[in-house]
Amino acid sequence: MKKMNKYIGIIALFSVFISCKSKMQEKETPKQPNVIIVITDDQGYGDVGHNGNTIIKTPAIDNFATQGVRLTNYHVGTTCAPTRAGLLTGRNCNRNGVWHTIMGASMLNREEVTLADVFKNNGYKTGMFGKWHLGDNHPFTPNDRGFEEAFYHGGGGIGQTPDYWNNDYFDGTYLRNGNPEKTEGYCTDVWFDEAIKFVENKKDSPFLCYLSLNAPHSPFNVPQEYYDMYKDEESLLETQKRFYGMITNIDDNFSKLLKKLDELEIADNTIVIFTTDNGTSNGYKIDKETGVIHGYNASMRGTKASEYEGGHRVPFIIRWPNGKLNTGKSLSDLTAHVDLLPTLSTLANIPYTSDKVMDGTDISAYLTDSTPIKDRYLVTDTQRISWPEKGKNSSVMDGDWRLINGAELYNTANDPGQTNNVAEQHPERVSNMNAFYETWWESVIKEVKYSTIDLGVDEEEVITCHDARTVDYYPPWNQTMIRTGKPMKPASFFVNFVKPGKYTFQLRRWPLESGMSLGAEILDEIPATATTDARIRGKAMKFVKAFVKIGDKEIITVDVDNASQSADLSVAVEQGKTELLAWFEMENGELTNAFYINVKKNIN
């Protein structure tokens, strides 16, 4: 019996040893990190306190900068959708179909693999909240592109043409996985609250949270309390007071998010990134008559949409307490938004090799060990036309050197304002940078192509003139332009009918949710206030005929009843890619594109 008890005791001790060893191994093997990316809209490098702005109030972001690593030579696209497309794919926007913000060139090509795809396929829970701006139809929606959960507005901003009618930053109706849902509160508060709910629900699994904000993009509508923080600041223009207030509201919400990570005890193993999508849109203004400067731009030349430094150098901070990052350091090697996919994949221990040309590179060793990044060239440009054009508004970057439009050379280390063109003093450098651009462009232009919208996936789909393929003019891309009632020259949509059969096309002047008839005038104008823009009256337009043309097929026409909400035309279509045209003839004989088109697949 004593011998048996001895064996039992040994077995018990062995079991305790195994259990302890297992627990030790659990501690030694770190859980994959959660990832939260916060990206704001139109907030420039100088629109935070820690980069030298003495007026703006961003205490949470400034403190966060001391807890993480700051990349001070970090660059993005010069406008919003191109940056978001590059960030999610690791590829320059000209390659992936998003070289513009409208005109059908803000839809991420269906073949692209996104950061969300990579993380979702490797066991991560994925969610996005706020501004998507990479396509409102299939196969471009966030749910199509790797995000299991999505809560977002339409188009490139609240109040743009594809957005829910009359959204204005307060108490908006947004899309939850594609379905409209009414909310209460200021939009930025809503996005952060939704992201926090997602984090709370997914805290026990590794998650990727893409918190993509529309603020501080115009319209500069802001809660009164945030405007009041700056209302007496005489150096700022009125819209800048609102712009700064929007940023301070972001800062308060960012603080709330960080505190929630602490409460949930997951902060140490969560990678948090704060960055923005392009240079400032409203934080820096020069009075052309007096030369007086309003705002701050960290001595840089250019703002949003500029190829100069102020158009694309933006804040970037990354924090990961468990990740042995160089906490509190500022790193100045050349980096960019396209580096995020390869870098985050490595940090999350996710193997990923793209079968496409990548413009980004893995900078994880630079973040953790300060291993210098290999010499590299990067290109950013501003296209904003129907088809990318070689050399247009380009900046070739090499360390601190910038070659602008193939001719102007600057060293931003000693000339941040890019006032001293030294191209003549460095002909060999100019030649080398131009040679890189030539090779790069040759590679890029081979990949450039238009995206096509899938129709027939859902029973009913809506396409808007925001995405029409205009060539020499901008379509009405926001609801104010829709309200003005100016005719839009007809332009085609590139579409793909996923199923053959009969489809009904409902051509509209106003969106379905407005409840308004084709010929109606909308009398719901709202005057401007100190904190919000006005809503203008919706001007009436009168139509006599409606037309639809699909590919090379015969034009289908119908007489218009201006008391109806839409002009409906049914057409038998073949499966496959084609062009769709939908337009009206007005009473005065002018033609105008349909502003909204509901497409219904008829059930046989």
Secondary structure, DSSP 8 states (H G I E B T S, - for coil): -HHHHHHHHHHHHHHHHHHHHHHHHHHHS----EEEEEEESS--TTSSGGGT-SSS--HHHHHHHHHSEEETTEE--SSHHHHHHHHHHSS-HHHHT-SSSSTT-SS--TT---HHHHHHTTT-EEEEEEE--S-SSTTSSGGGGT-SEEEEESTTSTTBTTS-TT--SBS-EEEETTEEEE--SBHHHHHHHHHHHHHHHHTTS-EEEEEE--TTSSS----HHHHHTTTT-TTS-HHHHHHHHHHHHHHHHHHHHHHHHHHTT-GGGEEEEEEESSS-SSSEEE-TTT--EEE--TT-S--TT-SSGGGTB--EEEE-GGGT--TT-EE-S-EEGGGHHHHHHHHTT-----SS--S----HHHHHH--------EEEE---SSS--TTTTEEEEETTEEEETTTEEEETTT-TT-----GGG-HHHHHHHHHHHHHHHHHHHTT-----EEESSSSEEEEEGGGS--SSS----BHHHHHHT-------EEEEESS-EEEEEEEESS-GGG---TT--B---B---SSS--B--B----EEEEEEEETTS--EEEE--TTSS-EEEEEEE-SEEEEEEEEEEETTS-EEE-SEEEEEE---
